[in-house]
Amino acid sequence: MPRAKKETHLFFEQGDDEIQIRSWDKDLDAAVRKLKEKHPDLVWIRANDDDEPGYLWAAVKLTNFLFYPIPPRSEKSKTAQSENGKRHADNLKNSKSKKGD
């Protein structure tokens, strides 16, 4: 059955030593599969023909999975990015033309 949204979900049960991953993200899927190739005892990947193409359901031992926090952008960087976008709006593929076509 197709899913309504293609989202990545990470599950961790308190006291467990693994993270459950249900993912549509190609980069995350590739990283999990690469880890599985190098260390098959640390990664479990569900192999089911009923799953949709591009969907990964796996479990990774907690010691082999890292999260990197991304700090929020400052007001100064938001303003600079906005101004840069306005200056180079004509380079954007789907931008409206300045003539008002």
C-alpha positions, -999 to 999 in steps of 0.1 A, spaced: 0 0 0 15 34 -10 22 59 18 6 93 17 39 111 25 75 100 19 91 109 52 121 96 71 114 83 106 140 74 132 129 54 163 148 48 195 133 28 224 147 38 257 172 13 269 176 -3 235 209 -4 217 197 4 182 180 30 161 152 19 138 152 37 104 123 40 80 136 62 52 130 75 17 162 96 18 186 84 -8 217 97 10 207 82 43 198 49 26 232 48 8 251 55 41 232 27 58 238 2 30 275 12 29 278 5 67 260 -28 61 286 -38 35 315 -29 58 300 -42 91 272 -67 84 268 -75 121 260 -39 130 231 -32 106 199 -51 99 180 -43 67 145 -56 62 142 -74 29 106 -75 18 93 -76 -18 61 -58 -7 80 -26 1 79 2 -23 111 10 -44 133 35 -27 120 27 8 145 14 34 136 -2 67 167 -9 88 181 -10 123 216 4 131 235 -2 164 234 30 184 272 33 186 274 36 148 249 64 142 256 101 148 234 132 148 248 166 140 228 195 153 224 224 129 223 258 146 196 282 135 207 310 112 213 344 126 193 374 116 224 388 99 229 357 78 192 356 69 193 392 57 225 386 37 210 356 20 179 375 12 198 404 -3 220 380 -23 189 362 -36 174 396 -47 206 406 -65 208 373 -84 171 366 -89 175 366 -127 197 335 -124 170 314 -109 154 289 -133 118 295 -122 119 331 -112 96 357 -126 111 380 -151 117 416 -140 98 430 -170 65 415 -157 59 392 -186 
